[in-house]
Amino acid sequence: MSLKAFHIIFVIFSTLLALGVGAWCVWVNLVDGAPVYLAGAVASFASAVALVIYGVWFYRKMKRLRIIT
C-alpha cells in the first residue's frame, strides 16, 4: 500500500471517527442535558466537514499530478 493510499484511508477513518464522536456527543447531551457535549458535537461535525473537504482536495491534487489513476 502506498503512502498516498494510506493517507486517503486515514482521512476516511478520521472522518468516520469524527462523525461517531459527534453522534455520541449529541446522544449524551440528550440523555444528560449537559450543554458542553453540544459544543463537542458541533466541533466534531465541523471537523468531519473539514476532513471531507481536505480529502476531496487531496484526491484531486493527486489526480491532477497523475499520482493516483
mmCIF file as Biopython writes it, N, C-alpha, C and O atoms, coordinates in Angstrom:
data_model
#
loop_
_atom_site.group_PDB
_atom_site.id
_atom_site.type_symbol
_atom_site.label_atom_id
_atom_site.label_alt_id
_atom_site.label_comp_id
_atom_site.label_asym_id
_atom_site.label_entity_id
_atom_site.label_seq_id
_atom_site.pdbx_PDB_ins_code
_atom_site.Cartn_x
_atom_site.Cartn_y
_atom_site.Cartn_z
_atom_site.occupancy
_atom_site.B_iso_or_equiv
_atom_site.auth_seq_id
_atom_site.auth_asym_id
_atom_site.pdbx_PDB_model_num
ATOM 1   N N  . MET A ? 1  ? 0.848   -1.161 0.000   1.0 0.0 1  A 1 
ATOM 2   C CA . MET A ? 1  ? 0.000   0.000  0.000   1.0 0.0 1  A 1 
ATOM 3   C C  . MET A ? 1  ? 0.902   1.235  0.000   1.0 0.0 1  A 1 
ATOM 4   O O  . MET A ? 1  ? 1.840   1.333  0.791   1.0 0.0 1  A 1 
ATOM 5   N N  . SER A ? 2  ? 0.607   2.158  -0.885  1.0 0.0 2  A 1 
ATOM 6   C CA . SER A ? 2  ? 1.413   3.361  -0.980  1.0 0.0 2  A 1 
ATOM 7   C C  . SER A ? 2  ? 1.047   4.336  0.137   1.0 0.0 2  A 1 
ATOM 8   O O  . SER A ? 2  ? 0.010   4.202  0.785   1.0 0.0 2  A 1 
ATOM 9   N N  . LEU A ? 3  ? 1.900   5.296  0.340   1.0 0.0 3  A 1 
ATOM 10  C CA . LEU A ? 3  ? 1.676   6.306  1.364   1.0 0.0 3  A 1 
ATOM 11  C C  . LEU A ? 3  ? 0.463   7.162  1.027   1.0 0.0 3  A 1 
ATOM 12  O O  . LEU A ? 3  ? -0.265  7.592  1.921   1.0 0.0 3  A 1 
ATOM 13  N N  . LYS A ? 4  ? 0.248   7.408  -0.252  1.0 0.0 4  A 1 
ATOM 14  C CA . LYS A ? 4  ? -0.901  8.215  -0.661  1.0 0.0 4  A 1 
ATOM 15  C C  . LYS A ? 4  ? -2.214  7.481  -0.400  1.0 0.0 4  A 1 
ATOM 16  O O  . LYS A ? 4  ? -3.185  8.089  0.050   1.0 0.0 4  A 1 
ATOM 17  N N  . ALA A ? 5  ? -2.249  6.192  -0.677  1.0 0.0 5  A 1 
ATOM 18  C CA . ALA A ? 5  ? -3.450  5.405  -0.405  1.0 0.0 5  A 1 
ATOM 19  C C  . ALA A ? 5  ? -3.710  5.330  1.095   1.0 0.0 5  A 1 
ATOM 20  O O  . ALA A ? 5  ? -4.853  5.435  1.540   1.0 0.0 5  A 1 
ATOM 21  N N  . PHE A ? 6  ? -2.648  5.149  1.870   1.0 0.0 6  A 1 
ATOM 22  C CA . PHE A ? 6  ? -2.799  5.142  3.318   1.0 0.0 6  A 1 
ATOM 23  C C  . PHE A ? 6  ? -3.340  6.475  3.812   1.0 0.0 6  A 1 
ATOM 24  O O  . PHE A ? 6  ? -4.166  6.510  4.725   1.0 0.0 6  A 1 
ATOM 25  N N  . HIS A ? 7  ? -2.883  7.567  3.219   1.0 0.0 7  A 1 
ATOM 26  C CA . HIS A ? 7  ? -3.340  8.901  3.610   1.0 0.0 7  A 1 
ATOM 27  C C  . HIS A ? 7  ? -4.841  9.052  3.358   1.0 0.0 7  A 1 
ATOM 28  O O  . HIS A ? 7  ? -5.567  9.571  4.206   1.0 0.0 7  A 1 
ATOM 29  N N  . ILE A ? 8  ? -5.299  8.601  2.204   1.0 0.0 8  A 1 
ATOM 30  C CA . ILE A ? 8  ? -6.721  8.698  1.882   1.0 0.0 8  A 1 
ATOM 31  C C  . ILE A ? 8  ? -7.541  7.833  2.837   1.0 0.0 8  A 1 
ATOM 32  O O  . ILE A ? 8  ? -8.587  8.272  3.315   1.0 0.0 8  A 1 
ATOM 33  N N  . ILE A ? 9  ? -7.093  6.630  3.119   1.0 0.0 9  A 1 
ATOM 34  C CA . ILE A ? 9  ? -7.803  5.748  4.052   1.0 0.0 9  A 1 
ATOM 35  C C  . ILE A ? 9  ? -7.819  6.346  5.452   1.0 0.0 9  A 1 
ATOM 36  O O  . ILE A ? 9  ? -8.832  6.268  6.146   1.0 0.0 9  A 1 
ATOM 37  N N  . PHE A ? 10 ? -6.709  6.942  5.872   1.0 0.0 10 A 1 
ATOM 38  C CA . PHE A ? 10 ? -6.641  7.576  7.182   1.0 0.0 10 A 1 
ATOM 39  C C  . PHE A ? 10 ? -7.622  8.741  7.280   1.0 0.0 10 A 1 
ATOM 40  O O  . PHE A ? 10 ? -8.263  8.919  8.316   1.0 0.0 10 A 1 
ATOM 41  N N  . VAL A ? 11 ? -7.746  9.527  6.230   1.0 0.0 11 A 1 
ATOM 42  C CA . VAL A ? 11 ? -8.692  10.642 6.232   1.0 0.0 11 A 1 
ATOM 43  C C  . VAL A ? 11 ? -10.125 10.115 6.303   1.0 0.0 11 A 1 
ATOM 44  O O  . VAL A ? 11 ? -10.961 10.696 6.996   1.0 0.0 11 A 1 
ATOM 45  N N  . ILE A ? 12 ? -10.413 9.038  5.605   1.0 0.0 12 A 1 
ATOM 46  C CA . ILE A ? 12 ? -11.760 8.446  5.647   1.0 0.0 12 A 1 
ATOM 47  C C  . ILE A ? 12 ? -12.087 7.955  7.056   1.0 0.0 12 A 1 
ATOM 48  O O  . ILE A ? 12 ? -13.164 8.242  7.578   1.0 0.0 12 A 1 
ATOM 49  N N  . PHE A ? 13 ? -11.156 7.210  7.676   1.0 0.0 13 A 1 
ATOM 50  C CA . PHE A ? 13 ? -11.410 6.721  9.029   1.0 0.0 13 A 1 
ATOM 51  C C  . PHE A ? 13 ? -11.499 7.860  10.037  1.0 0.0 13 A 1 
ATOM 52  O O  . PHE A ? 13 ? -12.288 7.788  10.979  1.0 0.0 13 A 1 
ATOM 53  N N  . SER A ? 14 ? -10.709 8.903  9.854   1.0 0.0 14 A 1 
ATOM 54  C CA . SER A ? 14 ? -10.778 10.055 10.747  1.0 0.0 14 A 1 
ATOM 55  C C  . SER A ? 14 ? -12.124 10.761 10.626  1.0 0.0 14 A 1 
ATOM 56  O O  . SER A ? 14 ? -12.679 11.223 11.623  1.0 0.0 14 A 1 
ATOM 57  N N  . THR A ? 15 ? -12.645 10.844 9.410   1.0 0.0 15 A 1 
ATOM 58  C CA . THR A ? 15 ? -13.961 11.443 9.193   1.0 0.0 15 A 1 
ATOM 59  C C  . THR A ? 15 ? -15.046 10.618 9.870   1.0 0.0 15 A 1 
ATOM 60  O O  . THR A ? 15 ? -15.934 11.167 10.523  1.0 0.0 15 A 1 
ATOM 61  N N  . LEU A ? 16 ? -14.975 9.308  9.716   1.0 0.0 16 A 1 
ATOM 62  C CA . LEU A ? 16 ? -15.962 8.436  10.368  1.0 0.0 16 A 1 
ATOM 63  C C  . LEU A ? 16 ? -15.870 8.544  11.886  1.0 0.0 16 A 1 
ATOM 64  O O  . LEU A ? 16 ? -16.894 8.544  12.570  1.0 0.0 16 A 1 
ATOM 65  N N  . LEU A ? 17 ? -14.672 8.635  12.409  1.0 0.0 17 A 1 
ATOM 66  C CA . LEU A ? 17 ? -14.499 8.790  13.852  1.0 0.0 17 A 1 
ATOM 67  C C  . LEU A ? 17 ? -15.084 10.114 14.332  1.0 0.0 17 A 1 
ATOM 68  O O  . LEU A ? 17 ? -15.749 10.157 15.367  1.0 0.0 17 A 1 
ATOM 69  N N  . ALA A ? 18 ? -14.846 11.184 13.595  1.0 0.0 18 A 1 
ATOM 70  C CA . ALA A ? 18 ? -15.401 12.490 13.975  1.0 0.0 18 A 1 
ATOM 71  C C  . ALA A ? 18 ? -16.929 12.461 13.950  1.0 0.0 18 A 1 
ATOM 72  O O  . ALA A ? 18 ? -17.577 13.035 14.826  1.0 0.0 18 A 1 
ATOM 73  N N  . LEU A ? 19 ? -17.502 11.797 12.952  1.0 0.0 19 A 1 
ATOM 74  C CA . LEU A ? 19 ? -18.963 11.672 12.899  1.0 0.0 19 A 1 
ATOM 75  C C  . LEU A ? 19 ? -19.495 10.846 14.071  1.0 0.0 19 A 1 
ATOM 76  O O  . LEU A ? 19 ? -20.526 11.178 14.656  1.0 0.0 19 A 1 
ATOM 77  N N  . GLY A ? 20 ? -18.787 9.773  14.406  1.0 0.0 20 A 1 
ATOM 78  C CA . GLY A ? 20 ? -19.201 8.942  15.538  1.0 0.0 20 A 1 
ATOM 79  C C  . GLY A ? 20 ? -19.125 9.686  16.862  1.0 0.0 20 A 1 
ATOM 80  O O  . GLY A ? 20 ? -20.031 9.585  17.690  1.0 0.0 20 A 1 
ATOM 81  N N  . VAL A ? 21 ? -18.046 10.434 17.063  1.0 0.0 21 A 1 
ATOM 82  C CA . VAL A ? 21 ? -17.908 11.213 18.302  1.0 0.0 21 A 1 
ATOM 83  C C  . VAL A ? 21 ? -18.986 12.290 18.356  1.0 0.0 21 A 1 
ATOM 84  O O  . VAL A ? 21 ? -19.547 12.554 19.420  1.0 0.0 21 A 1 
ATOM 85  N N  . GLY A ? 22 ? -19.279 12.911 17.216  1.0 0.0 22 A 1 
ATOM 86  C CA . GLY A ? 22 ? -20.344 13.919 17.176  1.0 0.0 22 A 1 
ATOM 87  C C  . GLY A ? 22 ? -21.700 13.329 17.526  1.0 0.0 22 A 1 
ATOM 88  O O  . GLY A ? 22 ? -22.463 13.924 18.287  1.0 0.0 22 A 1 
ATOM 89  N N  . ALA A ? 23 ? -22.003 12.155 16.971  1.0 0.0 23 A 1 
ATOM 90  C CA . ALA A ? 23 ? -23.271 11.494 17.289  1.0 0.0 23 A 1 
ATOM 91  C C  . ALA A ? 23 ? -23.327 11.106 18.767  1.0 0.0 23 A 1 
ATOM 92  O O  . ALA A ? 23 ? -24.368 11.244 19.409  1.0 0.0 23 A 1 
ATOM 93  N N  . TRP A ? 24 ? -22.214 10.624 19.300  1.0 0.0 24 A 1 
ATOM 94  C CA . TRP A ? 24 ? -22.164 10.276 20.725  1.0 0.0 24 A 1 
ATOM 95  C C  . TRP A ? 24 ? -22.386 11.512 21.597  1.0 0.0 24 A 1 
ATOM 96  O O  . TRP A ? 24 ? -23.096 11.448 22.601  1.0 0.0 24 A 1 
ATOM 97  N N  . CYS A ? 25 ? -21.782 12.627 21.216  1.0 0.0 25 A 1 
ATOM 98  C CA . CYS A ? 25 ? -21.958 13.867 21.987  1.0 0.0 25 A 1 
ATOM 99  C C  . CYS A ? 25 ? -23.413 14.336 21.958  1.0 0.0 25 A 1 
ATOM 100 O O  . CYS A ? 25 ? -23.934 14.809 22.967  1.0 0.0 25 A 1 
ATOM 101 N N  . VAL A ? 26 ? -24.062 14.206 20.808  1.0 0.0 26 A 1 
ATOM 102 C CA . VAL A ? 26 ? -25.482 14.574 20.723  1.0 0.0 26 A 1 
ATOM 103 C C  . VAL A ? 26 ? -26.304 13.669 21.626  1.0 0.0 26 A 1 
ATOM 104 O O  . VAL A ? 26 ? -27.197 14.141 22.329  1.0 0.0 26 A 1 
ATOM 105 N N  . TRP A ? 27 ? -26.013 12.373 21.612  1.0 0.0 27 A 1 
ATOM 106 C CA . TRP A ? 27 ? -26.760 11.423 22.442  1.0 0.0 27 A 1 
ATOM 107 C C  . TRP A ? 27 ? -26.571 11.731 23.926  1.0 0.0 27 A 1 
ATOM 108 O O  . TRP A ? 27 ? -27.541 11.739 24.683  1.0 0.0 27 A 1 
ATOM 109 N N  . VAL A ? 28 ? -25.336 11.985 24.347  1.0 0.0 28 A 1 
ATOM 110 C CA . VAL A ? 28 ? -25.082 12.299 25.755  1.0 0.0 28 A 1 
ATOM 111 C C  . VAL A ? 28 ? -25.770 13.597 26.133  1.0 0.0 28 A 1 
ATOM 112 O O  . VAL A ? 28 ? -26.283 13.717 27.246  1.0 0.0 28 A 1 
ATOM 113 N N  . ASN A ? 29 ? -25.793 14.571 25.234  1.0 0.0 29 A 1 
ATOM 114 C CA . ASN A ? 29 ? -26.485 15.823 25.521  1.0 0.0 29 A 1 
ATOM 115 C C  . ASN A ? 29 ? -27.982 15.600 25.707  1.0 0.0 29 A 1 
ATOM 116 O O  . ASN A ? 29 ? -28.602 16.221 26.571  1.0 0.0 29 A 1 
ATOM 117 N N  . LEU A ? 30 ? -28.559 14.723 24.906  1.0 0.0 30 A 1 
ATOM 118 C CA . LEU A ? 30 ? -29.989 14.441 25.038  1.0 0.0 30 A 1 
ATOM 119 C C  . LEU A ? 30 ? -30.298 13.677 26.326  1.0 0.0 30 A 1 
ATOM 120 O O  . LEU A ? 30 ? -31.340 13.901 26.942  1.0 0.0 30 A 1 
ATOM 121 N N  . VAL A ? 31 ? -29.412 12.787 26.734  1.0 0.0 31 A 1 
ATOM 122 C CA . VAL A ? 31 ? -29.639 11.977 27.926  1.0 0.0 31 A 1 
ATOM 123 C C  . VAL A ? 31 ? -29.385 12.784 29.198  1.0 0.0 31 A 1 
ATOM 124 O O  . VAL A ? 31 ? -30.214 12.802 30.107  1.0 0.0 31 A 1 
ATOM 125 N N  . ASP A ? 32 ? -28.223 13.454 29.254  1.0 0.0 32 A 1 
ATOM 126 C CA . ASP A ? 32 ? -27.834 14.164 30.473  1.0 0.0 32 A 1 
ATOM 127 C C  . ASP A ? 32 ? -28.211 15.637 30.464  1.0 0.0 32 A 1 
ATOM 128 O O  . ASP A ? 32 ? -28.366 16.238 31.528  1.0 0.0 32 A 1 
ATOM 129 N N  . GLY A ? 33 ? -28.359 16.216 29.315  1.0 0.0 33 A 1 
ATOM 130 C CA . GLY A ? 33 ? -28.691 17.632 29.232  1.0 0.0 33 A 1 
ATOM 131 C C  . GLY A ? 33 ? -27.514 18.547 29.525  1.0 0.0 33 A 1 
ATOM 132 O O  . GLY A ? 33 ? -27.704 19.699 29.915  1.0 0.0 33 A 1 
ATOM 133 N N  . ALA A ? 34 ? -26.306 18.048 29.342  1.0 0.0 34 A 1 
ATOM 134 C CA . ALA A ? 34 ? -25.110 18.863 29.574  1.0 0.0 34 A 1 
ATOM 135 C C  . ALA A ? 34 ? -24.759 19.594 28.282  1.0 0.0 34 A 1 
ATOM 136 O O  . ALA A ? 34 ? -24.413 18.953 27.289  1.0 0.0 34 A 1 
ATOM 137 N N  . PRO A ? 35 ? -24.841 20.921 28.279  1.0 0.0 35 A 1 
ATOM 138 C CA . PRO A ? 35 ? -24.621 21.660 27.030  1.0 0.0 35 A 1 
ATOM 139 C C  . PRO A ? 35 ? -23.183 21.612 26.514  1.0 0.0 35 A 1 
ATOM 140 O O  . PRO A ? 35 ? -22.935 21.919 25.348  1.0 0.0 35 A 1 
ATOM 141 N N  . VAL A ? 36 ? -22.232 21.228 27.373  1.0 0.0 36 A 1 
ATOM 142 C CA . VAL A ? 36 ? -20.846 21.146 26.902  1.0 0.0 36 A 1 
ATOM 143 C C  . VAL A ? 36 ? -20.706 20.059 25.834  1.0 0.0 36 A 1 
ATOM 144 O O  . VAL A ? 36 ? -19.846 20.167 24.960  1.0 0.0 36 A 1 
ATOM 145 N N  . TYR A ? 37 ? -21.526 19.028 25.890  1.0 0.0 37 A 1 
ATOM 146 C CA . TYR A ? 37 ? -21.485 17.974 24.875  1.0 0.0 37 A 1 
ATOM 147 C C  . TYR A ? 37 ? -22.029 18.473 23.538  1.0 0.0 37 A 1 
ATOM 148 O O  . TYR A ? 37 ? -21.622 17.990 22.482  1.0 0.0 37 A 1 
ATOM 149 N N  . LEU A ? 38 ? -22.941 19.429 23.583  1.0 0.0 38 A 1 
ATOM 150 C CA . LEU A ? 38 ? -23.436 20.013 22.340  1.0 0.0 38 A 1 
ATOM 151 C C  . LEU A ? 38 ? -22.313 20.768 21.631  1.0 0.0 38 A 1 
ATOM 152 O O  . LEU A ? 38 ? -22.215 20.729 20.405  1.0 0.0 38 A 1 
ATOM 153 N N  . ALA A ? 39 ? -21.477 21.448 22.394  1.0 0.0 39 A 1 
ATOM 154 C CA . ALA A ? 39 ? -20.320 22.129 21.801  1.0 0.0 39 A 1 
ATOM 155 C C  . ALA A ? 39 ? -19.348 21.108 21.213  1.0 0.0 39 A 1 
ATOM 156 O O  . ALA A ? 39 ? -18.770 21.338 20.151  1.0 0.0 39 A 1 
ATOM 157 N N  . GLY A ? 40 ? -19.171 19.996 21.893  1.0 0.0 40 A 1 
ATOM 158 C CA . GLY A ? 40 ? -18.324 18.930 21.362  1.0 0.0 40 A 1 
ATOM 159 C C  . GLY A ? 40 ? -18.880 18.348 20.072  1.0 0.0 40 A 1 
ATOM 160 O O  . GLY A ? 40 ? -18.132 18.018 19.151  1.0 0.0 40 A 1 
ATOM 161 N N  . ALA A ? 41 ? -20.207 18.224 20.016  1.0 0.0 41 A 1 
ATOM 162 C CA . ALA A ? 41 ? -20.843 17.705 18.806  1.0 0.0 41 A 1 
ATOM 163 C C  . ALA A ? 41 ? -20.632 18.659 17.638  1.0 0.0 41 A 1 
ATOM 164 O O  . ALA A ? 41 ? -20.316 18.233 16.527  1.0 0.0 41 A 1 
ATOM 165 N N  . VAL A ? 42 ? -20.807 19.947 17.893  1.0 0.0 42 A 1 
ATOM 166 C CA . VAL A ? 42 ? -20.612 20.936 16.830  1.0 0.0 42 A 1 
ATOM 167 C C  . VAL A ? 42 ? -19.161 20.902 16.339  1.0 0.0 42 A 1 
ATOM 168 O O  . VAL A ? 42 ? -18.908 20.940 15.135  1.0 0.0 42 A 1 
ATOM 169 N N  . ALA A ? 43 ? -18.217 20.832 17.273  1.0 0.0 43 A 1 
ATOM 170 C CA . ALA A ? 43 ? -16.800 20.777 16.893  1.0 0.0 43 A 1 
ATOM 171 C C  . ALA A ? 43 ? -16.491 19.496 16.114  1.0 0.0 43 A 1 
ATOM 172 O O  . ALA A ? 43 ? -15.729 19.532 15.148  1.0 0.0 43 A 1 
ATOM 173 N N  . SER A ? 44 ? -17.068 18.378 16.521  1.0 0.0 44 A 1 
ATOM 174 C CA . SER A ? 44 ? -16.824 17.114 15.824  1.0 0.0 44 A 1 
ATOM 175 C C  . SER A ? 44 ? -17.405 17.129 14.416  1.0 0.0 44 A 1 
ATOM 176 O O  . SER A ? 44 ? -16.756 16.680 13.472  1.0 0.0 44 A 1 
ATOM 177 N N  . PHE A ? 45 ? -18.612 17.638 14.272  1.0 0.0 45 A 1 
ATOM 178 C CA . PHE A ? 45 ? -19.214 17.696 12.944  1.0 0.0 45 A 1 
ATOM 179 C C  . PHE A ? 45 ? -18.477 18.692 12.045  1.0 0.0 45 A 1 
ATOM 180 O O  . PHE A ? 45 ? -18.346 18.460 10.843  1.0 0.0 45 A 1 
ATOM 181 N N  . ALA A ? 46 ? -18.001 19.791 12.615  1.0 0.0 46 A 1 
ATOM 182 C CA . ALA A ? 46 ? -17.210 20.745 11.832  1.0 0.0 46 A 1 
ATOM 183 C C  . ALA A ? 46 ? -15.895 20.106 11.391  1.0 0.0 46 A 1 
ATOM 184 O O  . ALA A ? 46 ? -15.436 20.330 10.271  1.0 0.0 46 A 1 
ATOM 185 N N  . SER A ? 47 ? -15.297 19.320 12.265  1.0 0.0 47 A 1 
ATOM 186 C CA . SER A ? 47 ? -14.063 18.610 11.906  1.0 0.0 47 A 1 
ATOM 187 C C  . SER A ? 47 ? -14.325 17.599 10.793  1.0 0.0 47 A 1 
ATOM 188 O O  . SER A ? 47 ? -13.507 17.445 9.886   1.0 0.0 47 A 1 
ATOM 189 N N  . ALA A ? 48 ? -15.460 16.914 10.861  1.0 0.0 48 A 1 
ATOM 190 C CA . ALA A ? 48 ? -15.794 15.945 9.818   1.0 0.0 48 A 1 
ATOM 191 C C  . ALA A ? 48 ? -15.970 16.638 8.468   1.0 0.0 48 A 1 
ATOM 192 O O  . ALA A ? 48 ? -15.517 16.127 7.444   1.0 0.0 48 A 1 
ATOM 193 N N  . VAL A ? 49 ? -16.619 17.787 8.463   1.0 0.0 49 A 1 
ATOM 194 C CA . VAL A ? 49 ? -16.794 18.533 7.212   1.0 0.0 49 A 1 
ATOM 195 C C  . VAL A ? 49 ? -15.432 18.983 6.676   1.0 0.0 49 A 1 
ATOM 196 O O  . VAL A ? 49 ? -15.163 18.874 5.479   1.0 0.0 49 A 1 
ATOM 197 N N  . ALA A ? 50 ? -14.583 19.487 7.565   1.0 0.0 50 A 1 
ATOM 198 C CA . ALA A ? 50 ? -13.249 19.922 7.150   1.0 0.0 50 A 1 
ATOM 199 C C  . ALA A ? 50 ? -12.433 18.747 6.602   1.0 0.0 50 A 1 
ATOM 200 O O  . ALA A ? 50 ? -11.696 18.909 5.630   1.0 0.0 50 A 1 
ATOM 201 N N  . LEU A ? 51 ? -12.558 17.585 7.208   1.0 0.0 51 A 1 
ATOM 202 C CA . LEU A ? 51 ? -11.838 16.407 6.725   1.0 0.0 51 A 1 
ATOM 203 C C  . LEU A ? 51 ? -12.336 15.965 5.355   1.0 0.0 51 A 1 
ATOM 204 O O  . LEU A ? 51 ? -11.541 15.536 4.519   1.0 0.0 51 A 1 
ATOM 205 N N  . VAL A ? 52 ? -13.630 16.062 5.117   1.0 0.0 52 A 1 
ATOM 206 C CA . VAL A ? 52 ? -14.173 15.709 3.800   1.0 0.0 52 A 1 
ATOM 207 C C  . VAL A ? 52 ? -13.633 16.671 2.748   1.0 0.0 52 A 1 
ATOM 208 O O  . VAL A ? 52 ? -13.211 16.252 1.670   1.0 0.0 52 A 1 
ATOM 209 N N  . ILE A ? 53 ? -13.649 17.964 3.071   1.0 0.0 53 A 1 
ATOM 210 C CA . ILE A ? 53 ? -13.135 18.962 2.130   1.0 0.0 53 A 1 
ATOM 211 C C  . ILE A ? 53 ? -11.651 18.709 1.855   1.0 0.0 53 A 1 
ATOM 212 O O  . ILE A ? 53 ? -11.212 18.765 0.706   1.0 0.0 53 A 1 
ATOM 213 N N  . TYR A ? 54 ? -10.890 18.434 2.899   1.0 0.0 54 A 1 
ATOM 214 C CA . TYR A ? 54 ? -9.467  18.163 2.726   1.0 0.0 54 A 1 
ATOM 215 C C  . TYR A ? 54 ? -9.244  16.884 1.909   1.0 0.0 54 A 1 
ATOM 216 O O  . TYR A ? 54 ? -8.370  16.847 1.044   1.0 0.0 54 A 1 
ATOM 217 N N  . GLY A ? 55 ? -10.021 15.849 2.177   1.0 0.0 55 A 1 
ATOM 218 C CA . GLY A ? 55 ? -9.877  14.596 1.446   1.0 0.0 55 A 1 
ATOM 219 C C  . GLY A ? 55 ? -10.147 14.769 -0.041  1.0 0.0 55 A 1 
ATOM 220 O O  . GLY A ? 55 ? -9.417  14.230 -0.873  1.0 0.0 55 A 1 
ATOM 221 N N  . VAL A ? 56 ? -11.190 15.516 -0.377  1.0 0.0 56 A 1 
ATOM 222 C CA . VAL A ? 56 ? -11.502 15.773 -1.784  1.0 0.0 56 A 1 
ATOM 223 C C  . VAL A ? 56 ? -10.390 16.592 -2.421  1.0 0.0 56 A 1 
ATOM 224 O O  . VAL A ? 56 ? -9.976  16.312 -3.546  1.0 0.0 56 A 1 
ATOM 225 N N  . TRP A ? 57 ? -9.902  17.604 -1.705  1.0 0.0 57 A 1 
ATOM 226 C CA . TRP A ? 57 ? -8.807  18.422 -2.221  1.0 0.0 57 A 1 
ATOM 227 C C  . TRP A ? 57 ? -7.563  17.572 -2.472  1.0 0.0 57 A 1 
ATOM 228 O O  . TRP A ? 57 ? -6.932  17.693 -3.521  1.0 0.0 57 A 1 
ATOM 229 N N  . PHE A ? 58 ? -7.211  16.720 -1.523  1.0 0.0 58 A 1 
ATOM 230 C CA . PHE A ? 58 ? -6.029  15.875 -1.663  1.0 0.0 58 A 1 
ATOM 231 C C  . PHE A ? 58 ? -6.171  14.914 -2.837  1.0 0.0 58 A 1 
ATOM 232 O O  . PHE A ? 58 ? -5.236  14.739 -3.619  1.0 0.0 58 A 1 
ATOM 233 N N  . TYR A ? 59 ? -7.342  14.291 -2.958  1.0 0.0 59 A 1 
ATOM 234 C CA . TYR A ? 59 ? -7.557  13.340 -4.049  1.0 0.0 59 A 1 
ATOM 235 C C  . TYR A ? 59 ? -7.449  14.032 -5.405  1.0 0.0 59 A 1 
ATOM 236 O O  . TYR A ? 59 ? -6.822  13.510 -6.327  1.0 0.0 59 A 1 
ATOM 237 N N  . ARG A ? 60 ? -8.062  15.210 -5.521  1.0 0.0 60 A 1 
ATOM 238 C CA . ARG A ? 60 ? -7.986  15.942 -6.786  1.0 0.0 60 A 1 
ATOM 239 C C  . ARG A ? 60 ? -6.557  16.365 -7.109  1.0 0.0 60 A 1 
ATOM 240 O O  . ARG A ? 60 ? -6.142  16.334 -8.267  1.0 0.0 60 A 1 
ATOM 241 N N  . LYS A ? 61 ? -5.811  16.758 -6.087  1.0 0.0 61 A 1 
ATOM 242 C CA . LYS A ? 61 ? -4.427  17.153 -6.312  1.0 0.0 61 A 1 
ATOM 243 C C  . LYS A ? 61 ? -3.604  15.961 -6.800  1.0 0.0 61 A 1 
ATOM 244 O O  . LYS A ? 61 ? -2.811  16.096 -7.733  1.0 0.0 61 A 1 
ATOM 245 N N  . MET A ? 62 ? -3.788  14.799 -6.177  1.0 0.0 62 A 1 
ATOM 246 C CA . MET A ? 62 ? -3.054  13.613 -6.606  1.0 0.0 62 A 1 
ATOM 247 C C  . MET A ? 62 ? -3.468  13.189 -8.014  1.0 0.0 62 A 1 
ATOM 248 O O  . MET A ? 62 ? -2.636  12.717 -8.789  1.0 0.0 62 A 1 
ATOM 249 N N  . LYS A ? 63 ? -4.739  13.353 -8.345  1.0 0.0 63 A 1 
ATOM 250 C CA . LYS A ? 63 ? -5.212  13.002 -9.681  1.0 0.0 63 A 1 
ATOM 251 C C  . LYS A ? 63 ? -4.649  13.978 -10.710 1.0 0.0 63 A 1 
ATOM 252 O O  . LYS A ? 63 ? -4.284  13.581 -11.817 1.0 0.0 63 A 1 
ATOM 253 N N  . ARG A ? 64 ? -4.582  15.268 -10.337 1.0 0.0 64 A 1 
ATOM 254 C CA . ARG A ? 64 ? -4.042  16.268 -11.249 1.0 0.0 64 A 1 
ATOM 255 C C  . ARG A ? 64 ? -2.552  16.032 -11.513 1.0 0.0 64 A 1 
ATOM 256 O O  . ARG A ? 64 ? -2.068  16.234 -12.627 1.0 0.0 64 A 1 
ATOM 257 N N  . LEU A ? 65 ? -1.839  15.604 -10.478 1.0 0.0 65 A 1 
ATOM 258 C CA . LEU A ? 65 ? -0.419  15.313 -10.626 1.0 0.0 65 A 1 
ATOM 259 C C  . LEU A ? 65 ? -0.169  13.925 -11.242 1.0 0.0 65 A 1 
ATOM 260 O O  . LEU A ? 65 ? 0.976   13.518 -11.438 1.0 0.0 65 A 1 
ATOM 261 N N  . ARG A ? 66 ? -1.255  13.217 -11.538 1.0 0.0 66 A 1 
ATOM 262 C CA . ARG A ? 66 ? -1.219  11.871 -12.132 1.0 0.0 66 A 1 
ATOM 263 C C  . ARG A ? 66 ? -0.493  10.867 -11.243 1.0 0.0 66 A 1 
ATOM 264 O O  . ARG A ? 66 ? 0.176   9.952  -11.722 1.0 0.0 66 A 1 
ATOM 265 N N  . ILE A ? 67 ? -0.643  11.062 -9.950  1.0 0.0 67 A 1 
ATOM 266 C CA . ILE A ? 67 ? -0.064  10.112 -8.995  1.0 0.0 67 A 1 
ATOM 267 C C  . ILE A ? 67 ? -1.076  9.009  -8.697  1.0 0.0 67 A 1 
ATOM 268 O O  . ILE A ? 67 ? -0.705  7.854  -8.486  1.0 0.0 67 A 1 
ATOM 269 N N  . ILE A ? 68 ? -2.355  9.375  -8.684  1.0 0.0 68 A 1 
ATOM 270 C CA . ILE A ? 68 ? -3.434  8.399  -8.486  1.0 0.0 68 A 1 
ATOM 271 C C  . ILE A ? 68 ? -4.185  8.283  -9.806  1.0 0.0 68 A 1 
ATOM 272 O O  . ILE A ? 68 ? -4.586  9.293  -10.384 1.0 0.0 68 A 1 
ATOM 273 N N  . THR A ? 69 ? -4.374  7.068  -10.280 1.0 0.0 69 A 1 
ATOM 274 C CA . THR A ? 69 ? -5.057  6.885  -11.562 1.0 0.0 69 A 1 
ATOM 275 C C  . THR A ? 69 ? -6.504  6.549  -11.374 1.0 0.0 69 A 1 
ATOM 276 O O  . THR A ? 69 ? -7.226  6.362  -12.352 1.0 0.0 69 A 1 
#
